[in-house]
Amino acid sequence: MSHLRPTEANPFEDTRYEVQDPFADPAINRALSSTHIAADDTLGPAADVDPAGRSRQNSQRMEFIPLDGPGDRHHSVDVSEPRGGFPDAAISSREAELQRREQELAQRERELQAQSEEIRKSGRPPHNFPPFFPLMYLDIKAEIPAAHQSTVRRMWHYWLFLEGTLVLNCVTALIMFLSHAEGVTSAPSDFGVSFGYLFTVTFLSFFFWYRPIYNAFMKEKSLYYYFYFVFGGLHILVSFYLAVGIPYSGSAALINGISMLSAGKVVAGVFCLLTTACFLGGGLFMLFMYRKIHQHYKSQGHTFEEAKAQAVSTVASSKTAQSAATNYAASQFQGRA
């Protein structure tokens, strides 16, 4: 059998199934070389954030290796793969938030250090109430047992509500005064007295029933409970009295409101009815808390005799009382001499 020369064709080769190199065509090569596949259409996003917080894209080259043959060469296509990331604005906002929290923590640490230094020097925390002119230290969370904090906090919120009611009463009395209602002659007096309530009732209510109940739950002493029961009970009666709105009483409430509505002063009448609701609602709430605190007082086994003993002990240990007693005894001795 003779061998075929390289230049001769193979008679047994079927050219119908010959594999053609698709990249041998120059037109295809040019198209592939200038084509970039967009990542949004082909590949899913993958997050990749550099240390500076900027998003970037990874570029890969996809290589197509054709069949070996004359003139064959490698063809590559740039494949841009986007990397998802955080926008610069989001990173800046996050950094600003972290800096703000860091400053707050530093400020809180300085306040705690100052408070610790004050306690070390004077044996008690620095005054914090009222905020504009501190005269005493008040901190429900720090001084009141956890089981009674909700009760004391309710009393504090009611005292703030009372302040708002007094302001509303004064404003209503001013509206009555400016309305010049026919037949209502008590408006000037009511406005003057209501303005005085802003100071007298504020002072008396805080020091005669809120502060005692605060100390009662803090120290659990009968003496403070009795202070609250006496002056808290008087406050309940005053609240119901002011809700009536008697002329010349300084209360722009029910009766004065009816007079305003009868005179055709609707705005003043509505304000009077609102003031009535506030005084009445405050009195009812105070009555509810009065009963609740009295139940607690009984459950703790406090007695009136215990309160008297605590009062005597407090007076005896008071430096003011001791000084007064000394001065009185010295004056009596000199008088006899």
ROVOMAR-662130 format. One record per residue: x, y, z of N, C-alpha, C in turn. Coordinates in steps of 0.2 Angstrom, whole numbers, padded with zeros to 4 digits, always signed. Layout:
N
XYZXYZXYZ ...
This chain:
337
+0004-0006+0000+0000+0000+0000+0004+0006+0000 +0003+0011-0005+0007+0017-0005+0005+0022+0000 +0010+0026+0002+0008+0031+0007+0007+0038+0003 +0002+0041+0006+0000+0048+0003+0005+0053+0005 +0006+0057+0000+0010+0063+0001+0007+0068+0005 +0010+0073+0008+0007+0078+0012+0003+0082+0008 +0004+0083+0001+0000+0087-0003-0006+0084-0006 -0006+0078-0005-0012+0074-0008-0018+0074-0002 -0024+0074-0005-0030+0074+0000-0031+0067+0002 -0034+0066+0008-0036+0059+0010-0042+0057+0007 -0042+0052+0003-0048+0050+0000-0054+0047+0004 -0052+0045+0011-0056+0042+0015-0059+0048+0020 -0057+0054+0020-0059+0059+0024-0066+0062+0022 -0071+0062+0026-0077+0065+0025-0077+0073+0027 -0077+0077+0022-0076+0084+0023-0083+0087+0026 -0088+0083+0026-0095+0086+0029-0094+0087+0036 -0090+0083+0040-0090+0083+0047-0083+0086+0049 -0080+0090+0045-0074+0093+0047-0075+0099+0051 -0072+0100+0057-0073+0105+0062-0069+0111+0060 -0072+0117+0059-0069+0123+0057-0068+0127+0063 -0063+0130+0063-0061+0135+0068-0065+0141+0068 -0069+0143+0072-0074+0149+0071-0070+0155+0072 -0064+0155+0075-0060+0161+0076-0055+0162+0071 -0055+0158+0066-0050+0159+0060-0053+0164+0056 -0059+0166+0056-0062+0171+0052-0060+0178+0055 -0057+0182+0051-0055+0189+0053-0060+0193+0055 -0066+0193+0053-0072+0197+0055-0074+0195+0062 -0074+0189+0064-0075+0187+0071-0070+0189+0075 -0064+0189+0073-0058+0191+0078-0059+0198+0079 -0060+0202+0074-0061+0209+0075-0067+0211+0080 -0072+0207+0079-0078+0208+0083-0077+0207+0091 -0073+0201+0092-0072+0199+0098-0067+0204+0102 -0062+0206+0098-0057+0210+0101-0060+0217+0103 -0066+0219+0100-0068+0226+0102-0075+0225+0106 -0076+0220+0109-0083+0219+0112-0081+0218+0120 -0085+0222+0124-0084+0221+0131-0091+0219+0134 -0091+0214+0138-0097+0212+0141-0099+0216+0147 -0104+0219+0147-0106+0223+0153-0108+0218+0159 -0106+0220+0165-0107+0216+0171-0114+0216+0173 -0118+0221+0172-0125+0221+0174-0129+0216+0170 -0127+0215+0164-0131+0210+0160-0128+0203+0160 -0123+0202+0163-0120+0195+0163-0119+0192+0170 -0115+0196+0174-0113+0194+0181-0117+0197+0186 -0119+0194+0191-0122+0197+0197-0117+0201+0201 -0120+0206+0205-0115+0211+0209-0112+0207+0215 -0106+0209+0216-0103+0206+0222-0100+0212+0226 -0101+0212+0232-0098+0218+0236-0091+0217+0237 -0088+0223+0236-0080+0223+0237-0079+0230+0239 -0077+0232+0245-0076+0239+0247-0069+0239+0250 -0066+0244+0247-0059+0245+0249-0059+0249+0256 -0053+0249+0259-0052+0252+0266-0055+0259+0266 -0055+0263+0261-0057+0270+0261-0065+0270+0260 -0068+0265+0259-0075+0265+0259-0078+0266+0252 -0074+0266+0247-0076+0267+0240-0077+0260+0237 -0082+0260+0233-0084+0254+0229-0079+0254+0223 -0078+0248+0220-0074+0247+0214-0076+0241+0210 -0073+0240+0205-0075+0235+0200-0069+0231+0199 -0070+0224+0199-0065+0220+0197-0065+0218+0190 -0060+0218+0186-0060+0217+0179-0057+0210+0178 -0060+0206+0174-0057+0200+0173-0057+0199+0165 -0052+0195+0163-0052+0194+0156-0054+0187+0154 -0059+0186+0150-0061+0179+0148-0057+0177+0142 -0054+0172+0142-0050+0170+0136-0053+0164+0133 -0053+0165+0126-0056+0159+0122-0050+0156+0118 -0049+0150+0119-0043+0147+0116-0046+0143+0110 -0044+0144+0104-0047+0140+0098-0043+0134+0097 -0045+0130+0093-0042+0124+0091-0035+0125+0088 -0030+0121+0089-0024+0122+0087-0024+0122+0079 -0021+0126+0076-0020+0126+0069-0017+0132+0066 -0015+0132+0060-0011+0138+0057-0015+0144+0058 -0011+0149+0061-0014+0156+0061-0019+0157+0068 -0019+0151+0072-0023+0151+0078-0020+0156+0083 -0024+0160+0086-0022+0164+0092-0027+0165+0097 -0025+0167+0103-0029+0168+0108-0033+0174+0108 -0039+0174+0110-0044+0180+0109-0046+0180+0116 -0046+0187+0119-0049+0188+0125-0054+0193+0125 -0058+0193+0130-0064+0198+0131-0064+0201+0138 -0064+0207+0138-0064+0210+0145-0071+0210+0148 -0071+0207+0154-0077+0206+0158-0077+0210+0164 -0081+0215+0164-0081+0220+0170-0086+0217+0175 -0084+0216+0181-0088+0213+0186-0089+0219+0191 -0095+0221+0192-0095+0227+0197-0095+0224+0204 -0093+0228+0208-0093+0226+0215-0097+0231+0219 -0102+0229+0222-0107+0233+0226-0103+0236+0232 -0106+0242+0234-0103+0245+0240-0107+0250+0243 -0105+0254+0248-0108+0259+0251-0107+0266+0248 -0111+0270+0247-0110+0276+0244-0106+0281+0249 -0102+0285+0246-0098+0290+0251-0103+0293+0256 -0109+0295+0254-0113+0299+0259-0115+0295+0265 -0117+0288+0263-0118+0284+0269-0113+0282+0273 -0106+0282+0271-0101+0281+0275-0099+0287+0279 -0100+0293+0276-0099+0299+0280-0104+0300+0286 -0111+0298+0284-0116+0298+0289-0114+0294+0295 -0112+0288+0293-0110+0283+0298-0105+0285+0303 -0100+0288+0300-0094+0291+0304-0096+0297+0308 -0100+0301+0305-0103+0307+0310-0107+0304+0316 -0111+0299+0315-0115+0296+0320-0110+0293+0325 -0105+0289+0323-0100+0286+0328-0096+0292+0332 -0095+0297+0328-0091+0303+0332-0096+0306+0337 -0102+0307+0335-0107+0310+0340-0108+0306+0346 -0108+0299+0345-0109+0295+0351-0103+0295+0355 -0097+0295+0352-0091+0295+0356-0090+0302+0360 -0093+0307+0357-0093+0314+0361-0097+0313+0367 -0103+0310+0366-0108+0310+0371-0105+0305+0377 -0102+0300+0375-0099+0296+0380-0094+0299+0384 -0090+0303+0380-0084+0307+0384-0087+0312+0388 -0093+0316+0386-0096+0320+0391-0099+0317+0397 -0102+0311+0396-0105+0308+0401-0100+0305+0406 -0094+0303+0404-0088+0301+0408-0086+0307+0412 -0085+0313+0409-0083+0319+0413-0088+0321+0418 -0094+0320+0417-0100+0322+0422-0099+0317+0428 -0098+0311+0426-0097+0306+0431-0091+0307+0436 -0086+0309+0432-0080+0310+0436-0081+0316+0441 -0084+0322+0438-0085+0328+0442-0090+0326+0448 -0095+0322+0447-0100+0320+0452-0096+0316+0457 -0092+0311+0455-0088+0307+0460-0083+0312+0464 -0080+0317+0461-0076+0321+0465-0080+0325+0470 -0086+0327+0468-0090+0331+0472-0093+0327+0478 -0094+0321+0477-0096+0316+0482-0090+0315+0487 -0084+0314+0484-0079+0313+0489-0077+0319+0493 -0078+0325+0491-0077+0331+0495-0082+0332+0500 -0089+0332+0498-0094+0334+0502-0098+0328+0505 -0097+0322+0502-0101+0316+0505-0108+0315+0502 -0109+0320+0497-0116+0319+0494-0115+0322+0486 -0120+0319+0482-0119+0322+0475-0121+0329+0474 -0118+0332+0469-0120+0339+0468-0127+0341+0467 -0129+0347+0468-0136+0349+0467-0138+0349+0460 -0144+0347+0458-0146+0347+0451-0153+0349+0450 -0156+0351+0455-0163+0354+0454-0164+0360+0458 -0168+0365+0455-0170+0366+0448-0164+0367+0444 -0164+0365+0437-0159+0365+0433-0156+0372+0432 -0160+0378+0432-0157+0384+0431-0154+0387+0437 -0156+0384+0443-0153+0387+0450-0153+0381+0455 -0148+0376+0454-0148+0370+0458-0148+0372+0466 -0153+0369+0469-0154+0370+0476-0153+0363+0480 -0155+0358+0477-0155+0351+0480-0153+0346+0475 -0152+0340+0477-0151+0334+0473-0157+0330+0472 -0159+0328+0466-0165+0324+0465-0163+0319+0459 -0164+0313+0461-0163+0308+0455-0167+0301+0457 -0173+0301+0454-0177+0295+0456-0174+0288+0455 -0170+0288+0449-0167+0281+0448-0161+0280+0452 -0158+0285+0455-0152+0283+0459-0154+0283+0467 -0159+0286+0469-0161+0287+0476-0167+0282+0478 -0172+0281+0474-0178+0278+0475-0177+0270+0474 -0179+0266+0478-0179+0259+0477-0183+0257+0470 -0180+0252+0467-0183+0250+0460-0191+0249+0461 -0193+0246+0466-0200+0244+0467-0204+0250+0468 -0202+0255+0470-0206+0261+0471-0205+0267+0466 -0200+0266+0461-0199+0271+0457-0204+0273+0452 -0209+0269+0450-0214+0270+0446-0219+0275+0450 -0220+0274+0456-0225+0278+0460-0222+0285+0461 -0216+0286+0463-0213+0292+0464-0213+0296+0457 -0211+0292+0452-0211+0295+0445-0218+0298+0443 -0223+0294+0445-0230+0297+0444-0232+0303+0447 -0229+0303+0454-0230+0309+0458-0227+0315+0455 -0221+0314+0452-0217+0319+0449-0220+0322+0442 -0223+0317+0438-0226+0319+0432-0233+0323+0434 -0236+0321+0440-0242+0325+0442-0240+0332+0444 -0234+0333+0447-0232+0339+0449-0231+0344+0443 -0228+0341+0438-0227+0345+0432-0234+0346+0429 -0238+0342+0429-0245+0343+0426-0248+0349+0430 -0247+0349+0437-0250+0354+0441-0247+0361+0439 -0241+0361+0437-0238+0367+0435-0241+0370+0428 -0242+0365+0424-0246+0367+0418-0253+0369+0419 -0256+0366+0424-0263+0368+0425-0263+0375+0428 -0258+0377+0432-0258+0384+0435-0257+0389+0429 -0252+0387+0425-0251+0392+0419-0257+0392+0415 -0261+0387+0414-0267+0387+0410-0272+0391+0414 -0273+0391+0420-0277+0395+0424-0276+0402+0423 -0269+0404+0424-0268+0411+0423-0269+0414+0416 -0268+0410+0411-0269+0412+0404-0277+0413+0403 -0281+0408+0406-0288+0409+0405-0291+0415+0409 -0288+0416+0415-0290+0422+0419-0288+0428+0415 -0283+0428+0411-0281+0434+0407-0286+0435+0401 -0288+0429+0398-0293+0430+0393-0299+0432+0396 -0301+0430+0402-0307+0433+0405-0307+0440+0406 -0301+0443+0408-0300+0450+0409-0301+0454+0403 -0298+0451+0397-0298+0455+0391-0304+0454+0387 -0309+0449+0389-0315+0449+0386-0320+0454+0388 -0319+0457+0394-0324+0462+0396-0331+0460+0395 -0332+0454+0398-0339+0451+0398-0344+0455+0402 -0350+0456+0400-0355+0460+0404-0357+0456+0410 -0357+0460+0415-0359+0457+0422-0354+0453+0425 -0348+0452+0422-0343+0448+0426-0338+0454+0428 -0338+0455+0435-0333+0460+0438-0327+0457+0442 -0327+0450+0442-0321+0447+0446-0315+0446+0442 -0315+0447+0435-0310+0445+0431-0303+0448+0433 -0303+0455+0434-0296+0457+0437-0294+0454+0443 -0298+0453+0448-0296+0450+0454-0293+0442+0453 -0297+0439+0449-0296+0432+0447-0289+0432+0443 -0287+0436+0439-0281+0436+0436-0275+0437+0440 -0276+0442+0445-0271+0444+0450-0269+0438+0454 -0275+0435+0457-0274+0429+0461-0271+0423+0458 -0273+0422+0452-0271+0416+0448-0263+0417+0446 -0261+0423+0445-0254+0424+0444-0250+0423+0451 -0253+0425+0456-0249+0423+0463-0249+0415+0464 -0254+0412+0461-0254+0404+0462-0248+0401+0459 -0245+0404+0453-0240+0402+0450-0234+0401+0454 -0233+0405+0459-0227+0405+0464-0229+0401+0470 -0235+0403+0473-0236+0400+0480-0238+0393+0480 -0242+0391+0475-0244+0384+0475-0238+0380+0472 -0234+0382+0468-0228+0379+0465-0224+0377+0471 -0222+0382+0475-0218+0381+0481-0221+0377+0486 -0227+0378+0488-0230+0374+0493-0231+0367+0491 -0233+0366+0485-0234+0359+0483-0228+0355+0483 -0222+0358+0481-0216+0354+0480-0213+0353+0487 -0213+0357+0491-0210+0356+0498-0214+0353+0503 -0221+0353+0502-0225+0351+0507-0228+0344+0506 -0228+0342+0499-0231+0335+0498-0226+0331+0493 -0223+0334+0488-0219+0330+0484-0213+0328+0487 -0209+0333+0490-0203+0332+0493-0204+0327+0499 -0209+0327+0503-0210+0323+0508-0211+0315+0506 -0215+0315+0500-0216+0308+0498-0210+0305+0495 -0206+0309+0492-0200+0307+0489-0195+0305+0494 -0194+0308+0500-0190+0306+0505-0193+0300+0509 -0200+0299+0509-0203+0294+0512-0201+0287+0509 -0201+0287+0502-0200+0281+0498-0192+0280+0498 -0188+0285+0499-0181+0285+0499-0179+0282+0505 -0181+0285+0511-0179+0283+0518-0184+0278+0521 -0190+0277+0519-0195+0273+0522-0196+0275+0529 -0197+0281+0531-0198+0284+0537-0206+0286+0538 -0209+0285+0544-0216+0287+0545-0217+0294+0545 -0212+0298+0547-0213+0305+0548-0214+0308+0541 -0211+0306+0536-0212+0309+0529-0218+0307+0527 -0221+0301+0528-0227+0299+0526-0233+0303+0529 -0232+0305+0535-0237+0309+0539-0237+0316+0536 -0231+0319+0534-0231+0325+0531-0235+0325+0524 -0234+0320+0520-0238+0319+0514-0245+0318+0515 -0247+0314+0520-0254+0313+0521-0258+0320+0523 -0254+0324+0527-0258+0330+0529-0258+0335+0524 -0252+0337+0521-0252+0342+0515-0255+0339+0509 -0254+0333+0507-0257+0330+0501-0264+0330+0502 -0267+0329+0507-0274+0329+0508-0277+0336+0507 -0273+0341+0510-0276+0348+0509-0275+0350+0501 -0270+0347+0498-0270+0349+0491-0276+0346+0487 -0278+0340+0489-0284+0337+0485-0290+0341+0486 -0291+0344+0492-0297+0348+0494-0296+0355+0490 -0290+0358+0489-0289+0364+0486-0290+0363+0478 -0288+0357+0476-0289+0355+0468-0297+0355+0467 -0301+0352+0471-0308+0352+0470-0311+0359+0471 -0308+0363+0475-0311+0369+0476-0309+0374+0470 -0304+0373+0468-0302+0377+0462-0306+0375+0455 -0308+0369+0455-0311+0366+0450-0318+0369+0449 -0321+0372+0455-0328+0375+0455-0327+0381+0452 -0322+0385+0453-0321+0392+0449-0325+0397+0452 -0325+0398+0459-0329+0403+0462-0326+0410+0460 -0330+0415+0458-0327+0422+0457-0323+0424+0463 -0318+0428+0461-0313+0431+0466-0309+0426+0469 -0309+0420+0467-0305+0415+0470-0298+0414+0467 -0298+0417+0461-0292+0416+0457-0292+0410+0453 -0298+0407+0452-0299+0401+0448-0303+0402+0442 -0301+0402+0436-0305+0403+0430-0308+0396+0428 -0312+0393+0432-0315+0387+0431-0322+0387+0430 -0326+0382+0433-0333+0381+0431-0338+0387+0431 -0338+0389+0437-0343+0395+0438-0342+0401+0433 -0335+0403+0433-0333+0408+0429-0334+0406+0421 -0333+0400+0420-0334+0398+0413-0342+0398+0411 -0346+0397+0415-0353+0397+0414-0355+0405+0413 -0352+0409+0417-0353+0416+0416-0351+0419+0410 -0345+0416+0407-0342+0418+0401-0347+0416+0395 -0349+0410+0395-0353+0407+0390-0360+0411+0390 -0363+0413+0396-0369+0416+0396-0368+0423+0393 -0362+0426+0394-0361+0433+0391-0359+0433+0384 -0359+0427+0381-0357+0426+0374-0350+0426+0372 -0346+0425+0377-0339+0425+0376-0337+0417+0376 -0337+0415+0370-0336+0407+0369-0329+0405+0370 -0324+0409+0368-0317+0407+0368-0315+0407+0376 -0317+0412+0379-0316+0412+0387-0319+0406+0390 -0326+0405+0388-0329+0400+0391-0326+0393+0390 -0324+0392+0384-0320+0385+0383-0314+0384+0387 -0310+0390+0387-0304+0389+0391-0306+0388+0399 -0311+0391+0401-0313+0390+0408-0315+0382+0409 -0319+0380+0404-0320+0372+0405-0314+0368+0404 -0309+0370+0400-0303+0366+0400-0299+0366+0407 -0299+0372+0410-0296+0373+0416-0300+0369+0421 -0306+0369+0421-0310+0365+0426-0308+0357+0425 -0308+0355+0419-0306+0348+0418-0299+0346+0421 -0294+0351+0420-0288+0350+0423-0287+0349+0430 -0291+0354+0433-0291+0354+0441-0294+0348+0443 -0300+0346+0440-0304+0340+0443-0300+0334+0441 -0297+0333+0435-0293+0327+0434-0287+0326+0438 -0284+0332+0440-0278+0332+0444-0280+0330+0451 -0286+0332+0454-0288+0331+0460-0290+0323+0461 -0293+0321+0456-0295+0313+0456-0289+0309+0456 -0284+0311+0452-0278+0307+0451-0274+0307+0458 -0274+0313+0461-0270+0314+0468-0274+0310+0473 -0281+0309+0472-0285+0305+0477-0283+0298+0476 -0282+0296+0470-0280+0289+0468-0273+0287+0471 -0269+0291+0470-0262+0290+0473-0262+0291+0480 -0266+0295+0483-0266+0295+0490-0268+0289+0493 -0273+0286+0491-0275+0279+0493-0270+0274+0492 -0267+0274+0486-0262+0269+0485-0256+0269+0490 -0254+0276+0491-0248+0277+0496-0250+0275+0503 -0256+0276+0505-0258+0274+0511-0258+0267+0512 -0260+0263+0507-0260+0256+0507-0253+0253+0508 -0248+0256+0505-0241+0255+0506-0239+0256+0513 -0241+0262+0515-0239+0264+0522-0241+0259+0527 -0247+0256+0526-0250+0251+0531-0246+0245+0530 -0245+0243+0524-0241+0236+0523-0234+0236+0526 -0231+0242+0527-0224+0243+0529-0224+0243+0537 -0230+0243+0540-0231+0243+0547-0229+0250+0551 -0229+0255+0547-0228+0262+0550-0234+0264+0555 -0232+0267+0560-0237+0270+0565-0236+0277+0567 -0241+0280+0570-0241+0287+0572-0236+0288+0577 -0235+0283+0582-0230+0284+0587-0223+0284+0585 -0222+0280+0579-0215+0279+0576-0214+0286+0573 -0219+0289+0570-0218+0296+0567-0216+0301+0572 -0220+0301+0578-0218+0306+0583-0211+0305+0586 -0209+0299+0587-0202+0297+0589-0197+0300+0584 -0198+0299+0578-0194+0301+0573-0193+0309+0573 -0199+0312+0574-0199+0319+0574-0195+0322+0580 -0196+0319+0586-0192+0321+0591-0184+0320+0590 -0183+0314+0587-0176+0313+0586-0173+0318+0581 -0177+0320+0576-0175+0324+0571-0173+0331+0574 -0178+0334+0578-0177+0340+0581-0171+0340+0586 -0170+0335+0589-0165+0334+0594-0158+0334+0591 -0158+0331+0585-0151+0331+0581-0150+0337+0577 -0155+0341+0576-0154+0347+0572-0150+0352+0575 -0145+0355+0571-0140+0360+0574-0144+0366+0576 -0149+0368+0571-0153+0374+0573-0157+0374+0579 -0160+0368+0580-0164+0367+0586-0159+0367+0592 -0153+0364+0592-0149+0364+0597-0146+0371+0599 -0145+0375+0594-0143+0382+0595-0148+0386+0598 -0154+0385+0596-0160+0389+0598-0161+0387+0606 -0160+0380+0607-0161+0378+0614-0156+0381+0619 -0150+0381+0616-0144+0384+0620-0145+0391+0621 -0147+0395+0616-0148+0402+0617-0154+0403+0622 -0159+0399+0622-0165+0400+0626-0163+0399+0633 -0159+0394+0634-0156+0392+0641-0152+0397+0644 -0147+0400+0639-0143+0405+0642-0147+0411+0644 -0152+0413+0640-0156+0419+0642-0159+0418+0648 -0162+0412+0649-0165+0411+0656-0161+0411+0662 -0155+0408+0661-0150+0409+0666-0148+0416+0668 -0147+0420+0663-0145+0427+0664-0150+0431+0667 -0156+0429+0665-0162+0433+0668-0163+0431+0676 -0161+0425+0678-0162+0423+0685-0156+0426+0689 -0150+0427+0685-0144+0429+0689-0145+0437+0690 
